[in-house]
Amino acid sequence: MNGQNWRLMPDDPEMDNIIIITGFMPAWWESEYGITFGRSFHLDAETHKKTLLKMESILKKRFGGLPNFLTGIDYSDSYPVERRYGDGFIPALFGGEVYFDDASGHPYAYPFELTGEQARELSVPDVKNHPVIGSLLDKGKGGFDKTTGEQGFEGVINIAYKLLGEEMFIYMNQKPDLVHHVFEVVWHTINSAVHTVRKWQDPLGVKPTYFVQADCLINMISSSMYKEQLLEFEIKFNQSFDIYGIHTCNWTVDPYLDAIAEVEGLGYLDMGPESDLDLVHRLFPDLRPTVFFPPERFRRLEVGQIRKEISELGKRINKGYILLTDLEAGTQDAQIMAAYEEAARL
């Protein structure tokens, strides 16, 4: 559970230059409060909501005084679906087995390890009538008019890897037609799943549709392979949604920026702190960049060092966001407070 909601941040010219986004790992919640995230949290709507309400109350008391920490989301008067299948949501639509009681607190989708023949026969599942969709998207929304939260929709390369394993990289070099078929099937499945959820969340279509694709494995392929084999799906997603963004994890995004720049009107892009932000500003003049601050490094820094590094990174970003996500147990409140206070000065 995070502080600010980075999924869809309005373009507000009056906003602070730098906004911190905070997220805590399951280990932090278990260490600090004994809260765990097993099968009942992810699959039982009542347990899911009760847990989120408890977490929301804790964060308000502990960090609610920090600038821009809270989003205004209220789980009490809504039907929450906060990553109820974790990263296993799309694999589950393909019929994959998901384990919900992993020690990490994250649902784990077992690898498919499809053979080449199975990959060729892969087809798009019936998403709208899928039992997983039916189990999550309560038609009555628990008696509430609105929903809160977000599912883990993942991305084309991530899900293809879950389906094919390391063979995916071999296919990209030796059997591009085969892997393209898998990418295409995955794209259609994710696209259908996101639109199905958005329609359930907003049946009247009042809000713009949006999606942020997770390209967590982007650093495992060359920039030319990305442009030749995956860029087309970024563009198709961009055409399918009113607002589209790309999550590249904590990697240096520089090798892929020229290709990503072909996605018109990109609404969100995150990257590692070593990325060339001057180049990002040149290629995406209207974008507010989002930059990860490595959680392990953050935990090791003294308060004074945190202030210095947040200030330096914030000045490079100019206007945008710093992600303090995946904070582990042992991270001190004083460290978090220092980051927020320094960002507010920028």
C-alpha positions, 0 to 999 in steps of 0.5 A: 500500500502506497502513499501517493497514487502514481497510477493516474496523477492529474497534470496540475500546474500548481502541484509541487515540483517533486512529489514522493511516492512511498510503498512498503513491502509485505515484510515491512507490514509484517515486521511492524504490525504483524499484517500478512498477505496470504490467500484470504487477503487476495481472494476474500473480499471482506478480509481484503477490505478489512486489511486495507482499512487497517493499513490506511488507518496506520499510515494516516496516523504515522505519516499523514502529516507529511506533504502529499503523502496521502491520496485521498482514497477512502477504502471505507466507502468503496469496493476495493480490488487492490492487486487481489491476484498480484502479478498472477492475474494475467497468468491466471487468465491463461489457466496458470496456477497461482500460489498465494501463501508465498513467504514474500507476501506476493502471489506467485504464478508458476511458470508455464514452460510451454513447448514450441508447439504449445506456444504456436497453439496459444490463443486468447482466453475468453476474458470477459467470461473468465471465472477469475474475472467473475470472482474479482469483479463483484457485480454489486460492488459490495453495495458501493457505488465506486471501487478503489485499487488496481489489478496487477496487469503486468506487461507483454514481455513479462507475461511472455517470459512467464509462458515461455521461460528463458526460451523466449530470448532464444525465440526472439533471436531464432524464431521471431515469428513464433515469439511474435505470435505469443506477444500478440496473444498476450497483448490481446489478453492484457488489453481485454482484461484492462478494458473489462476491469475499467468498464466494471470500475466506470460503467458510464465511461466518465473517467479517461481509460488508462494503463501502465504496462510493466516492462520489467525485463526490458534490460534483458534485451537490446534496444534494437530487439525492443524496437523491432519486436516490442515497440509495436505493442506499446503503440497499440496500447497507446492507441487503445487507452486515453492515457498510457504509460510505461514502467521500466522498473529500476533500470537505466532507460537510456538505450530504449528512449529513442524507440519509446519516443515513438509512442505519441503523448506518453503519459507516464514513464519511470526509470532508474536514477542513473538514466539521462534525465536531460535526454528524457526532458528533450525527448518528452518535453511534456512528461513529468518523469518518475524516478526510482530511488533504490530501497536498499540504498535508501535504507543505508543512508543517513538522514543528511545524506538522504536530504542531499540526494533527494535534493540533487535527484529532484533538481535533475527531475525538475517536475515529477516524482521520486519513487520510494517503493519496496521499502523493507523492514528496517527503514526508519521513519526519520529517513522517510520524513527527511525525503518528504521534507526535502522534496517539499522544499524543491 
